[in-house]
Amino acid sequence: MNKLVSIIIPVYNTEEYLEKCLDSAINQTFKDIEIIIINDGSIDNSYEICQKYKRIDPRIRLFTQENRGQGFARNFGIMQSKSDFIYFLDSDDYIEYNTIEQLYNEAIENKSDIVIGGWEKVNEVSNQVIKINPIIDIDLLNSKNKVSYIFSFQFTYVACGILINKEIFLDNFLFFPNYFHEDLYLMPKILYFAKKISYIDNKFYKWLERKDSTSNSFNLEHAISIGSILVDWSNFLIKEKIYKDNRNSLFKGFIKCLAFGKNQAKKFASIGQEKEILSYFDNIENNFDINFSKYNQEQKDNIDNLNLSHRLNNIYKQLELLKQSKNKFAIYGNGIFGKLVAKELRNEIIVIFDKSLGIDNSNSVPILNPEKINDFNFDKILICVLGREDEIISYLQNDLNIKEDRIIVFKT
């Protein structure tokens, strides 16, 4: 007989916190659960700890995979789930023992697709509560104005600590992307498709702010993720034919997300990247046209948004083909686009050429002056400076003697 709730726990190098997390899961007062643990390529003792708990509790289903990221691990857990409801728990956090019982009973009694539980963030060093979840207007979330409320970014989007009907994922083909801020990408859509949402303002979920937390870092990959998410929000509202009525709210959400990103960049980005990140965010903000009084202008915006999404999809398709080619690549250009390509092709990139020298911290790839290009043995060079392709091709061929068949330009 299938269990009623799946607790999904992705695990990656959290041996120091994992036992407290798993204890909070196996000791739930609500017993009709399965605990799906996905070891995401841990290189510490996390997997051994998971194996120990699996021997203790037969409700645990343990899977292991090479490191592919939290989004991929969560998606795998969803597909493995044999339950009606999903509950995400991060492996360095923990929950109160009555969490699932309270949330599940609320879901059944009120026929809710989603039950949001309260949370609090606890500092690992001081053990002090440093943040609690903001007040959620549950009436608005269940009203005809829910879209405006959801996409104006008026509360924190987190997947953990929420009981979600699995059918919302499967019926609407909703899954986590495998990049930063994946909750920001998915949770507005989850809330949108829920027919009934409940909220219990008890601090069930204990969110640990670790001394080595990744939230204390911010780089171009984080910025690009936020930019991609904002484009996706626009495209989602267009697809659902609700863009026009909610455009003003969407703009408010954009501004709040960009303000968050700018603040993170100022606090945590390296000096070299902060200026580029802020310029990237300013460009997004300045190109969001808030004059929505003219229908023709709005149609143009819709087309522009769809074209941007189409261009991104084209680029990712080309990247997949390049991965399959077995070639070794050089990159020309270490800006935002170049870093995106370097991340996606990290196992195939041997060198980056740019006048800004140094080491790419995200990929540990040397960044050299283009004059050094003939010192390296690569198959193809990828031009990653959009808008200057012809100029760079001429420079590579005429000044550096790179043959035309070794130069690749992305089709956007």
Secondary structure, DSSP 8 states (H G I E B T S, - for coil): ---SEEEEEEESS-HHHHHHHHHHHHT-S---EEEEEEEES--SSHHHHHHHHHHH-TTEEEEEES---HHHHHHHHHHH--SSEEEE--TT-EE-TTHHHHHHHHHHHHT-SEEEEEEEEEETTT--EEEE-----HHHHTSTTHHHHHHTT-S---SBTEEEEHHHHHHTT----SSSSHHHHHHHHHHHH-S-EEEEEEEEEEEEE-TT-GGG---HHHHHHHHHHHHHHHHHHHHTT-HHHHHHHHHHHHHHHHHHHHHHHHHHS-HHHHHHHHHHHHHHHHTS----S-HHHHHHHHHHHHHHHHHHHHHHHHHHHHHHTT--EEEE--SHHHHHHHHHTTTTEEEEE-SS-EEETTTTEEEE-GGGGGGS--SEEEE--TT-HHHHHHHHHHTT---GGGEEE---
